[in-house]
Every structure is written in C-alpha cells, then in structure tokens.
Amino acid sequence: MLTNIGIPGLVLILVIALIIFGPKKLPELGKAVGQTLKEFKSSTREITNDVMEEFEDDKPKSKSKK
C-alpha cells in the first residue's frame, strides 16, 4: 500500500506536516517516531528469538547411529 506513494507523495506529506506542526515541532515528532520504530523492531526481534528458541527446544532430538 505505501510502496506506491513515490517521491512526489512523500514531499507532499512532508510539506503538509510542516504546515500543520511547524518547523519547531517537526524534529521532535521525527525523533518520537524513530524511537517508536526502534522499540517496535527490538520487541519484534525479541519475540522472534523466543519463538525460535521454543521451536528448537521442541524439536525431537535425532539419535546419531554409529
């Protein structure tokens, strides 16, 4: 859905955000969005690692035949 925005669409969104929030608030909003995405990515990675560990623990252990 968002892949079809393109450069002109992004510029339009940034101009509208600049008009609505002003030049002083825009960096603060960008920083907040960045921190939120960083926390989301970290949480997602942590959940994925937990699921993979559980999957590895539940795997039947194969016995090696010699």
C-alpha positions in Angstrom: 0.0 0.0 0.0 2.7 2.5 1.0 5.0 1.4 -1.7 3.0 3.3 -4.4 3.5 6.7 -2.8 6.7 7.7 -4.6 8.8 10.8 -4.2 6.2 13.4 -5.0 3.8 11.8 -2.5 6.4 11.9 0.3 7.3 15.5 -0.5 3.6 16.4 -0.3 3.2 14.6 3.1 6.3 16.4 4.5 5.0 19.8 3.3 1.6 19.2 4.9 3.3 18.0 8.1 5.5 21.1 8.1 2.4 23.4 7.7 0.4 21.6 10.4 3.1 21.1 13.1 5.6 23.9 12.2 9.3 23.8 11.9 10.0 23.6 15.7 7.8 20.6 16.4 8.7 18.5 13.3 12.2 17.3 14.6 10.6 16.3 17.9 7.9 14.3 16.1 10.5 12.7 13.9 12.6 11.7 16.9 9.5 10.2 18.6 8.6 8.2 15.5 12.1 7.0 15.2 12.2 5.8 18.9 8.9 4.1 18.5 10.0 2.2 15.4 13.3 1.3 17.2 11.4 -0.1 20.2 8.9 -2.0 17.9 11.8 -3.5 15.9 13.5 -4.6 19.1 10.4 -6.1 20.6 9.7 -8.0 17.3 13.2 -9.3 17.2 12.9 -10.4 20.9 9.6 -12.2 20.3 11.0 -13.9 17.1 14.1 -15.1 19.1 11.8 -16.5 21.9 9.7 -18.4 19.4 12.7 -19.8 17.6 14.2 -21.0 20.9 10.9 -22.7 21.8 10.8 -24.3 18.3 14.4 -25.6 18.7 13.6 -26.9 22.2 10.5 -28.8 20.9 12.3 -30.4 18.0 12.8 -34.1 18.5 16.4 -34.9 19.0 17.8 -37.3 16.5 20.0 -40.0 17.7 23.2 -40.5 15.8 23.8 -44.0 14.6 27.4 -45.2 14.5 
